[in-house]
Amino acid sequence: MAKLYDTHCHLDLQKSLSLTLKEIEKNKILTIAVTNLPPLYEKLLKKIESKYVKIALGFHPELLFQYKKYIPEMWRLLPSAKYIGEVGIDMKLGNENRNLQIAFFEKLISECNRLGNKILTIHSRAAVDEIISVVGNNFNSKAILHWYSGTTQSLRQAINKGYYFSVNYSMVNSLAGKKIIMEIPSDKILIETDSPLIYGSANYTVELINKIIEGIAVIKSFSAEQMENILWDNFKELQEPEKSWQ
């Protein structure tokens, strides 16, 4: 099997879903397809049948207030979903929905703790400290901070709590992103494309992932092959104790 994966991809937003799926299957890219609302999760479940794709149940924090009628659907679907995302807290655009976002995320973490063995890809823009506080010290599922952009101090707190960090093309090509990647332990880095939100109308290709691997390798002073192996080991570790793709 090729050692390629993508922990955060918006398949339902792709310019061409069929072409994207062909690229994923041709290159054996194990893909976590995040969603932004529970109805979109159910829709994608019905639309995609691929051994290389796992659909994640999501509710984007920026959509909570507008689509709060779907919140009960999140709790109905949660027990049957192993992968959860995109979820989290976003304070970048102001605090008007702060209480709703935090209350929702608190219940989500509580339910994931109760159910166990979930893998979450978490949005934390301008809200890393809130995320860390809510997740707490005894989380019995796996937390991935998607596209981390917080402070070094908060980053170190998240590292100490065992979080994973998914890294994308924008991060490996920006000064701020490179500084963050330097701080993350090599065994806690994962790959994400966040496609198509980063790449716009460009079609999804395996080269996006290869460029990310190469970029991380340069930053961490590994060869591309060494970095690919490390990143693959991290992805396998993320799946423990249940290897979903095996």
ChimeraX commands (.cxc) that place a marker at each C-alpha (Angstrom):
marker #1 position 0.00,0.00,0.00 radius 0.5
marker #1 position 1.23,3.51,-0.79 radius 0.5
marker #1 position 2.10,5.49,2.35 radius 0.5
marker #1 position -0.25,8.34,1.53 radius 0.5
marker #1 position -3.18,9.76,3.45 radius 0.5
marker #1 position -5.15,12.95,4.05 radius 0.5
marker #1 position -6.66,13.60,7.48 radius 0.5
marker #1 position -8.72,16.65,6.48 radius 0.5
marker #1 position -10.26,16.89,3.02 radius 0.5
marker #1 position -13.60,18.45,2.00 radius 0.5
marker #1 position -14.75,15.96,-0.62 radius 0.5
marker #1 position -18.22,17.47,-0.83 radius 0.5
marker #1 position -16.73,20.82,-1.89 radius 0.5
marker #1 position -14.50,19.48,-4.66 radius 0.5
marker #1 position -14.73,20.92,-8.15 radius 0.5
marker #1 position -15.18,17.36,-9.42 radius 0.5
marker #1 position -15.95,14.67,-6.87 radius 0.5
marker #1 position -15.57,11.90,-9.44 radius 0.5
marker #1 position -12.10,13.06,-10.52 radius 0.5
marker #1 position -11.03,13.44,-6.90 radius 0.5
marker #1 position -12.19,9.93,-6.04 radius 0.5
marker #1 position -10.33,8.55,-9.07 radius 0.5
marker #1 position -7.15,10.26,-7.88 radius 0.5
marker #1 position -7.62,8.93,-4.35 radius 0.5
marker #1 position -8.22,5.37,-5.50 radius 0.5
marker #1 position -5.48,5.38,-8.14 radius 0.5
marker #1 position -2.89,6.50,-5.56 radius 0.5
marker #1 position -4.40,4.65,-2.58 radius 0.5
marker #1 position -4.71,7.83,-0.51 radius 0.5
marker #1 position -6.44,6.98,2.78 radius 0.5
marker #1 position -8.71,9.96,3.19 radius 0.5
marker #1 position -10.76,11.35,6.07 radius 0.5
marker #1 position -13.52,13.34,4.39 radius 0.5
marker #1 position -14.68,16.00,6.82 radius 0.5
marker #1 position -18.14,17.55,6.66 radius 0.5
marker #1 position -19.53,20.84,7.94 radius 0.5
marker #1 position -23.08,19.81,8.90 radius 0.5
marker #1 position -24.79,16.53,9.92 radius 0.5
marker #1 position -27.06,16.45,6.82 radius 0.5
marker #1 position -23.98,16.78,4.60 radius 0.5
marker #1 position -22.42,13.83,6.45 radius 0.5
marker #1 position -25.45,11.66,5.75 radius 0.5
marker #1 position -25.50,12.78,2.12 radius 0.5
marker #1 position -21.83,11.94,1.62 radius 0.5
marker #1 position -22.25,8.55,3.30 radius 0.5
marker #1 position -24.82,7.63,0.67 radius 0.5
marker #1 position -22.79,9.04,-2.21 radius 0.5
marker #1 position -19.32,7.59,-1.56 radius 0.5
marker #1 position -18.35,3.94,-1.44 radius 0.5
marker #1 position -14.58,3.64,-1.38 radius 0.5
marker #1 position -12.28,1.55,0.80 radius 0.5
marker #1 position -9.92,4.54,0.83 radius 0.5
marker #1 position -12.40,7.05,2.26 radius 0.5
marker #1 position -13.85,7.45,5.74 radius 0.5
marker #1 position -16.58,10.06,6.19 radius 0.5
marker #1 position -16.33,12.26,9.28 radius 0.5
marker #1 position -19.39,13.61,11.08 radius 0.5
marker #1 position -18.93,17.35,11.39 radius 0.5
marker #1 position -20.52,20.60,12.47 radius 0.5
marker #1 position -18.35,23.59,11.64 radius 0.5
marker #1 position -18.34,26.08,14.56 radius 0.5
marker #1 position -19.00,29.03,12.23 radius 0.5
marker #1 position -22.25,27.36,11.12 radius 0.5
marker #1 position -23.61,26.48,14.57 radius 0.5
marker #1 position -25.79,29.53,15.11 radius 0.5
marker #1 position -27.23,29.61,11.60 radius 0.5
marker #1 position -27.97,25.87,11.52 radius 0.5
marker #1 position -28.58,25.14,15.20 radius 0.5
marker #1 position -31.75,23.23,14.22 radius 0.5
marker #1 position -29.37,20.42,13.17 radius 0.5
marker #1 position -27.68,20.11,16.57 radius 0.5
marker #1 position -29.95,17.21,17.68 radius 0.5
marker #1 position -28.91,15.36,14.51 radius 0.5
marker #1 position -25.29,15.54,15.67 radius 0.5
marker #1 position -26.11,13.64,18.86 radius 0.5
marker #1 position -28.26,11.11,16.99 radius 0.5
marker #1 position -25.47,10.27,14.54 radius 0.5
marker #1 position -22.49,10.47,16.89 radius 0.5
marker #1 position -22.58,6.90,18.32 radius 0.5
marker #1 position -22.13,5.35,14.86 radius 0.5
marker #1 position -19.37,7.72,13.65 radius 0.5
marker #1 position -15.73,6.96,14.43 radius 0.5
marker #1 position -14.35,10.06,12.68 radius 0.5
marker #1 position -15.59,13.46,13.87 radius 0.5
marker #1 position -14.90,16.71,12.04 radius 0.5
marker #1 position -14.79,19.43,11.18 radius 0.5
marker #1 position -15.69,20.53,14.71 radius 0.5
marker #1 position -14.27,22.96,17.23 radius 0.5
marker #1 position -14.42,26.60,18.29 radius 0.5
marker #1 position -13.76,29.75,16.22 radius 0.5
marker #1 position -13.38,33.14,17.88 radius 0.5
marker #1 position -11.73,34.94,14.98 radius 0.5
marker #1 position -14.91,36.63,13.80 radius 0.5
marker #1 position -16.00,37.78,17.25 radius 0.5
marker #1 position -17.58,36.37,20.39 radius 0.5
marker #1 position -21.29,36.78,19.59 radius 0.5
marker #1 position -21.72,32.99,19.31 radius 0.5
marker #1 position -19.13,32.13,21.95 radius 0.5
marker #1 position -21.52,30.57,24.46 radius 0.5
marker #1 position -23.22,28.35,21.87 radius 0.5
marker #1 position -19.90,27.18,20.40 radius 0.5
marker #1 position -18.40,26.33,23.79 radius 0.5
marker #1 position -21.57,24.60,25.04 radius 0.5
marker #1 position -21.75,22.50,21.86 radius 0.5
marker #1 position -18.08,21.56,22.02 radius 0.5
marker #1 position -18.31,20.71,25.71 radius 0.5
marker #1 position -21.17,18.29,25.03 radius 0.5
marker #1 position -19.33,16.83,22.05 radius 0.5
marker #1 position -16.23,16.11,24.11 radius 0.5
marker #1 position -18.33,14.67,26.93 radius 0.5
marker #1 position -20.14,12.34,24.51 radius 0.5
marker #1 position -16.91,11.29,22.80 radius 0.5
marker #1 position -15.46,10.48,26.21 radius 0.5
marker #1 position -18.54,8.42,27.06 radius 0.5
marker #1 position -18.52,6.55,23.75 radius 0.5
marker #1 position -14.73,6.29,23.37 radius 0.5
marker #1 position -12.44,5.50,20.44 radius 0.5
marker #1 position -13.28,8.54,18.30 radius 0.5
marker #1 position -10.86,10.50,16.12 radius 0.5
marker #1 position -11.55,14.24,16.03 radius 0.5
marker #1 position -10.20,16.81,13.58 radius 0.5
marker #1 position -10.57,20.11,15.43 radius 0.5
marker #1 position -10.86,23.70,14.21 radius 0.5
marker #1 position -9.23,26.02,16.77 radius 0.5
marker #1 position -8.85,29.43,15.13 radius 0.5
marker #1 position -8.27,32.06,17.86 radius 0.5
marker #1 position -9.59,29.50,20.36 radius 0.5
marker #1 position -6.78,27.06,21.17 radius 0.5
marker #1 position -6.91,27.74,24.91 radius 0.5
marker #1 position -10.67,27.12,24.95 radius 0.5
marker #1 position -10.18,23.85,23.05 radius 0.5
marker #1 position -7.47,22.66,25.45 radius 0.5
marker #1 position -9.61,23.58,28.46 radius 0.5
marker #1 position -12.69,21.73,27.21 radius 0.5
marker #1 position -10.84,18.60,26.05 radius 0.5
marker #1 position -9.16,18.37,29.45 radius 0.5
marker #1 position -6.59,15.89,30.74 radius 0.5
marker #1 position -8.34,12.54,30.40 radius 0.5
marker #1 position -9.74,12.49,26.87 radius 0.5
marker #1 position -10.18,8.86,25.78 radius 0.5
marker #1 position -10.38,9.63,22.05 radius 0.5
marker #1 position -7.79,11.13,19.67 radius 0.5
marker #1 position -7.57,14.88,19.03 radius 0.5
marker #1 position -6.05,16.37,15.87 radius 0.5
marker #1 position -5.61,20.14,15.77 radius 0.5
marker #1 position -6.27,21.03,12.14 radius 0.5
marker #1 position -4.14,23.88,10.68 radius 0.5
marker #1 position -2.83,25.10,14.05 radius 0.5
marker #1 position -2.26,28.87,14.14 radius 0.5
marker #1 position -2.10,29.69,17.84 radius 0.5
marker #1 position 0.72,30.79,20.12 radius 0.5
marker #1 position 3.85,28.80,20.91 radius 0.5
marker #1 position 2.80,28.60,24.56 radius 0.5
marker #1 position -0.58,27.05,23.70 radius 0.5
marker #1 position 1.10,24.77,21.18 radius 0.5
marker #1 position 3.36,23.38,23.88 radius 0.5
marker #1 position 0.38,22.79,26.15 radius 0.5
marker #1 position -1.34,20.83,23.39 radius 0.5
marker #1 position 1.85,18.85,22.73 radius 0.5
marker #1 position 2.09,17.95,26.42 radius 0.5
marker #1 position -1.48,16.63,26.30 radius 0.5
marker #1 position -0.65,14.33,23.39 radius 0.5
marker #1 position -2.55,16.07,20.59 radius 0.5
marker #1 position -1.76,15.43,16.94 radius 0.5
marker #1 position -1.35,18.30,14.47 radius 0.5
marker #1 position -2.35,18.10,10.80 radius 0.5
marker #1 position -0.11,20.14,8.50 radius 0.5
marker #1 position -1.00,21.49,5.06 radius 0.5
marker #1 position 0.63,23.17,2.07 radius 0.5
marker #1 position 0.04,26.70,3.35 radius 0.5
marker #1 position 1.81,25.89,6.61 radius 0.5
marker #1 position 4.94,24.47,4.98 radius 0.5
marker #1 position 5.16,27.59,2.80 radius 0.5
marker #1 position 4.70,30.34,5.40 radius 0.5
marker #1 position 7.14,31.63,7.99 radius 0.5
marker #1 position 4.58,31.28,10.79 radius 0.5
marker #1 position 3.69,27.76,9.68 radius 0.5
marker #1 position 7.33,26.68,9.51 radius 0.5
marker #1 position 7.91,27.92,13.07 radius 0.5
marker #1 position 4.96,25.89,14.29 radius 0.5
marker #1 position 6.12,22.75,12.45 radius 0.5
marker #1 position 9.57,23.12,13.99 radius 0.5
marker #1 position 7.98,23.00,17.44 radius 0.5
marker #1 position 5.77,19.95,16.81 radius 0.5
marker #1 position 7.41,16.60,17.69 radius 0.5
marker #1 position 7.93,14.56,14.53 radius 0.5
marker #1 position 5.78,11.74,15.91 radius 0.5
marker #1 position 2.74,14.03,16.28 radius 0.5
marker #1 position 2.61,15.45,12.75 radius 0.5
marker #1 position -0.06,14.33,10.28 radius 0.5
marker #1 position -0.81,15.36,6.69 radius 0.5
marker #1 position -3.89,17.28,5.59 radius 0.5
marker #1 position -4.76,19.06,2.36 radius 0.5
marker #1 position -7.87,20.98,3.50 radius 0.5
marker #1 position -8.70,20.74,-0.18 radius 0.5
marker #1 position -10.29,22.53,-1.95 radius 0.5
marker #1 position -10.26,25.42,0.53 radius 0.5
marker #1 position -6.52,26.01,0.10 radius 0.5
marker #1 position -6.19,25.17,-3.56 radius 0.5
marker #1 position -9.37,26.78,-4.84 radius 0.5
marker #1 position -10.58,25.48,-8.16 radius 0.5
marker #1 position -7.52,23.31,-8.82 radius 0.5
marker #1 position -8.28,19.61,-9.16 radius 0.5
marker #1 position -7.18,17.38,-6.33 radius 0.5
marker #1 position -3.93,15.54,-7.16 radius 0.5
marker #1 position -1.48,13.34,-5.32 radius 0.5
marker #1 position 1.16,16.03,-5.89 radius 0.5
marker #1 position -0.51,18.16,-3.22 radius 0.5
marker #1 position 0.33,15.52,-0.64 radius 0.5
marker #1 position 3.84,14.89,-1.96 radius 0.5
marker #1 position 4.62,18.60,-1.75 radius 0.5
marker #1 position 3.47,18.68,1.87 radius 0.5
marker #1 position 5.67,15.69,2.74 radius 0.5
marker #1 position 8.66,17.28,1.01 radius 0.5
marker #1 position 8.03,20.59,2.77 radius 0.5
marker #1 position 7.84,18.99,6.22 radius 0.5
marker #1 position 10.99,16.96,5.46 radius 0.5
marker #1 position 12.98,20.13,4.71 radius 0.5
marker #1 position 11.73,21.86,7.87 radius 0.5
marker #1 position 12.46,18.83,10.09 radius 0.5
marker #1 position 15.79,17.95,8.36 radius 0.5
marker #1 position 14.78,14.52,7.11 radius 0.5
marker #1 position 14.92,13.01,3.66 radius 0.5
marker #1 position 11.56,12.85,1.90 radius 0.5
marker #1 position 11.56,9.05,2.27 radius 0.5
marker #1 position 12.31,9.22,6.00 radius 0.5
marker #1 position 9.59,11.81,6.50 radius 0.5
marker #1 position 7.06,9.76,4.55 radius 0.5
marker #1 position 7.78,6.76,6.80 radius 0.5
marker #1 position 7.47,8.84,9.98 radius 0.5
marker #1 position 4.21,10.38,8.83 radius 0.5
marker #1 position 2.85,6.97,7.90 radius 0.5
marker #1 position 3.77,5.56,11.32 radius 0.5
marker #1 position 1.96,8.51,12.92 radius 0.5
marker #1 position -1.16,7.77,10.91 radius 0.5
marker #1 position -1.06,4.10,11.92 radius 0.5
marker #1 position -0.66,5.12,15.56 radius 0.5
marker #1 position -3.65,7.42,15.23 radius 0.5
marker #1 position -5.80,4.42,14.27 radius 0.5
marker #1 position -4.95,2.41,17.39 radius 0.5
marker #1 position -6.42,0.39,18.97 radius 0.5
marker #1 position -8.76,-0.20,16.03 radius 0.5
marker #1 position -7.06,-0.07,12.63 radius 0.5
marker #1 position -10.03,1.12,10.57 radius 0.5
marker #1 position -8.43,0.58,7.19 radius 0.5
marker #1 position -7.20,-2.96,7.87 radius 0.5
marker link #1:1,2 radius 0.2
marker link #1:2,3 radius 0.2
marker link #1:3,4 radius 0.2
marker link #1:4,5 radius 0.2
marker link #1:5,6 radius 0.2
marker link #1:6,7 radius 0.2
marker link #1:7,8 radius 0.2
marker link #1:8,9 radius 0.2
marker link #1:9,10 radius 0.2
marker link #1:10,11 radius 0.2
marker link #1:11,12 radius 0.2
marker link #1:12,13 radius 0.2
marker link #1:13,14 radius 0.2
marker link #1:14,15 radius 0.2
marker link #1:15,16 radius 0.2
marker link #1:16,17 radius 0.2
marker link #1:17,18 radius 0.2
marker link #1:18,19 radius 0.2
marker link #1:19,20 radius 0.2
marker link #1:20,21 radius 0.2
marker link #1:21,22 radius 0.2
marker link #1:22,23 radius 0.2
marker link #1:23,24 radius 0.2
marker link #1:24,25 radius 0.2
marker link #1:25,26 radius 0.2
marker link #1:26,27 radius 0.2
marker link #1:27,28 radius 0.2
marker link #1:28,29 radius 0.2
marker link #1:29,30 radius 0.2
marker link #1:30,31 radius 0.2
marker link #1:31,32 radius 0.2
marker link #1:32,33 radius 0.2
marker link #1:33,34 radius 0.2
marker link #1:34,35 radius 0.2
marker link #1:35,36 radius 0.2
marker link #1:36,37 radius 0.2
marker link #1:37,38 radius 0.2
marker link #1:38,39 radius 0.2
marker link #1:39,40 radius 0.2
marker link #1:40,41 radius 0.2
marker link #1:41,42 radius 0.2
marker link #1:42,43 radius 0.2
marker link #1:43,44 radius 0.2
marker link #1:44,45 radius 0.2
marker link #1:45,46 radius 0.2
marker link #1:46,47 radius 0.2
marker link #1:47,48 radius 0.2
marker link #1:48,49 radius 0.2
marker link #1:49,50 radius 0.2
marker link #1:50,51 radius 0.2
marker link #1:51,52 radius 0.2
marker link #1:52,53 radius 0.2
marker link #1:53,54 radius 0.2
marker link #1:54,55 radius 0.2
marker link #1:55,56 radius 0.2
marker link #1:56,57 radius 0.2
marker link #1:57,58 radius 0.2
marker link #1:58,59 radius 0.2
marker link #1:59,60 radius 0.2
marker link #1:60,61 radius 0.2
marker link #1:61,62 radius 0.2
marker link #1:62,63 radius 0.2
marker link #1:63,64 radius 0.2
marker link #1:64,65 radius 0.2
marker link #1:65,66 radius 0.2
marker link #1:66,67 radius 0.2
marker link #1:67,68 radius 0.2
marker link #1:68,69 radius 0.2
marker link #1:69,70 radius 0.2
marker link #1:70,71 radius 0.2
marker link #1:71,72 radius 0.2
marker link #1:72,73 radius 0.2
marker link #1:73,74 radius 0.2
marker link #1:74,75 radius 0.2
marker link #1:75,76 radius 0.2
marker link #1:76,77 radius 0.2
marker link #1:77,78 radius 0.2
marker link #1:78,79 radius 0.2
marker link #1:79,80 radius 0.2
marker link #1:80,81 radius 0.2
marker link #1:81,82 radius 0.2
marker link #1:82,83 radius 0.2
marker link #1:83,84 radius 0.2
marker link #1:84,85 radius 0.2
marker link #1:85,86 radius 0.2
marker link #1:86,87 radius 0.2
marker link #1:87,88 radius 0.2
marker link #1:88,89 radius 0.2
marker link #1:89,90 radius 0.2
marker link #1:90,91 radius 0.2
marker link #1:91,92 radius 0.2
marker link #1:92,93 radius 0.2
marker link #1:93,94 radius 0.2
marker link #1:94,95 radius 0.2
marker link #1:95,96 radius 0.2
marker link #1:96,97 radius 0.2
marker link #1:97,98 radius 0.2
marker link #1:98,99 radius 0.2
marker link #1:99,100 radius 0.2
marker link #1:100,101 radius 0.2
marker link #1:101,102 radius 0.2
marker link #1:102,103 radius 0.2
marker link #1:103,104 radius 0.2
marker link #1:104,105 radius 0.2
marker link #1:105,106 radius 0.2
marker link #1:106,107 radius 0.2
marker link #1:107,108 radius 0.2
marker link #1:108,109 radius 0.2
marker link #1:109,110 radius 0.2
marker link #1:110,111 radius 0.2
marker link #1:111,112 radius 0.2
marker link #1:112,113 radius 0.2
marker link #1:113,114 radius 0.2
marker link #1:114,115 radius 0.2
marker link #1:115,116 radius 0.2
marker link #1:116,117 radius 0.2
marker link #1:117,118 radius 0.2
marker link #1:118,119 radius 0.2
marker link #1:119,120 radius 0.2
marker link #1:120,121 radius 0.2
marker link #1:121,122 radius 0.2
marker link #1:122,123 radius 0.2
marker link #1:123,124 radius 0.2
marker link #1:124,125 radius 0.2
marker link #1:125,126 radius 0.2
marker link #1:126,127 radius 0.2
marker link #1:127,128 radius 0.2
marker link #1:128,129 radius 0.2
marker link #1:129,130 radius 0.2
marker link #1:130,131 radius 0.2
marker link #1:131,132 radius 0.2
marker link #1:132,133 radius 0.2
marker link #1:133,134 radius 0.2
marker link #1:134,135 radius 0.2
marker link #1:135,136 radius 0.2
marker link #1:136,137 radius 0.2
marker link #1:137,138 radius 0.2
marker link #1:138,139 radius 0.2
marker link #1:139,140 radius 0.2
marker link #1:140,141 radius 0.2
marker link #1:141,142 radius 0.2
marker link #1:142,143 radius 0.2
marker link #1:143,144 radius 0.2
marker link #1:144,145 radius 0.2
marker link #1:145,146 radius 0.2
marker link #1:146,147 radius 0.2
marker link #1:147,148 radius 0.2
marker link #1:148,149 radius 0.2
marker link #1:149,150 radius 0.2
marker link #1:150,151 radius 0.2
marker link #1:151,152 radius 0.2
marker link #1:152,153 radius 0.2
marker link #1:153,154 radius 0.2
marker link #1:154,155 radius 0.2
marker link #1:155,156 radius 0.2
marker link #1:156,157 radius 0.2
marker link #1:157,158 radius 0.2
marker link #1:158,159 radius 0.2
marker link #1:159,160 radius 0.2
marker link #1:160,161 radius 0.2
marker link #1:161,162 radius 0.2
marker link #1:162,163 radius 0.2
marker link #1:163,164 radius 0.2
marker link #1:164,165 radius 0.2
marker link #1:165,166 radius 0.2
marker link #1:166,167 radius 0.2
marker link #1:167,168 radius 0.2
marker link #1:168,169 radius 0.2
marker link #1:169,170 radius 0.2
marker link #1:170,171 radius 0.2
marker link #1:171,172 radius 0.2
marker link #1:172,173 radius 0.2
marker link #1:173,174 radius 0.2
marker link #1:174,175 radius 0.2
marker link #1:175,176 radius 0.2
marker link #1:176,177 radius 0.2
marker link #1:177,178 radius 0.2
marker link #1:178,179 radius 0.2
marker link #1:179,180 radius 0.2
marker link #1:180,181 radius 0.2
marker link #1:181,182 radius 0.2
marker link #1:182,183 radius 0.2
marker link #1:183,184 radius 0.2
marker link #1:184,185 radius 0.2
marker link #1:185,186 radius 0.2
marker link #1:186,187 radius 0.2
marker link #1:187,188 radius 0.2
marker link #1:188,189 radius 0.2
marker link #1:189,190 radius 0.2
marker link #1:190,191 radius 0.2
marker link #1:191,192 radius 0.2
marker link #1:192,193 radius 0.2
marker link #1:193,194 radius 0.2
marker link #1:194,195 radius 0.2
marker link #1:195,196 radius 0.2
marker link #1:196,197 radius 0.2
marker link #1:197,198 radius 0.2
marker link #1:198,199 radius 0.2
marker link #1:199,200 radius 0.2
marker link #1:200,201 radius 0.2
marker link #1:201,202 radius 0.2
marker link #1:202,203 radius 0.2
marker link #1:203,204 radius 0.2
marker link #1:204,205 radius 0.2
marker link #1:205,206 radius 0.2
marker link #1:206,207 radius 0.2
marker link #1:207,208 radius 0.2
marker link #1:208,209 radius 0.2
marker link #1:209,210 radius 0.2
marker link #1:210,211 radius 0.2
marker link #1:211,212 radius 0.2
marker link #1:212,213 radius 0.2
marker link #1:213,214 radius 0.2
marker link #1:214,215 radius 0.2
marker link #1:215,216 radius 0.2
marker link #1:216,217 radius 0.2
marker link #1:217,218 radius 0.2
marker link #1:218,219 radius 0.2
marker link #1:219,220 radius 0.2
marker link #1:220,221 radius 0.2
marker link #1:221,222 radius 0.2
marker link #1:222,223 radius 0.2
marker link #1:223,224 radius 0.2
marker link #1:224,225 radius 0.2
marker link #1:225,226 radius 0.2
marker link #1:226,227 radius 0.2
marker link #1:227,228 radius 0.2
marker link #1:228,229 radius 0.2
marker link #1:229,230 radius 0.2
marker link #1:230,231 radius 0.2
marker link #1:231,232 radius 0.2
marker link #1:232,233 radius 0.2
marker link #1:233,234 radius 0.2
marker link #1:234,235 radius 0.2
marker link #1:235,236 radius 0.2
marker link #1:236,237 radius 0.2
marker link #1:237,238 radius 0.2
marker link #1:238,239 radius 0.2
marker link #1:239,240 radius 0.2
marker link #1:240,241 radius 0.2
marker link #1:241,242 radius 0.2
marker link #1:242,243 radius 0.2
marker link #1:243,244 radius 0.2
marker link #1:244,245 radius 0.2
marker link #1:245,246 radius 0.2
view
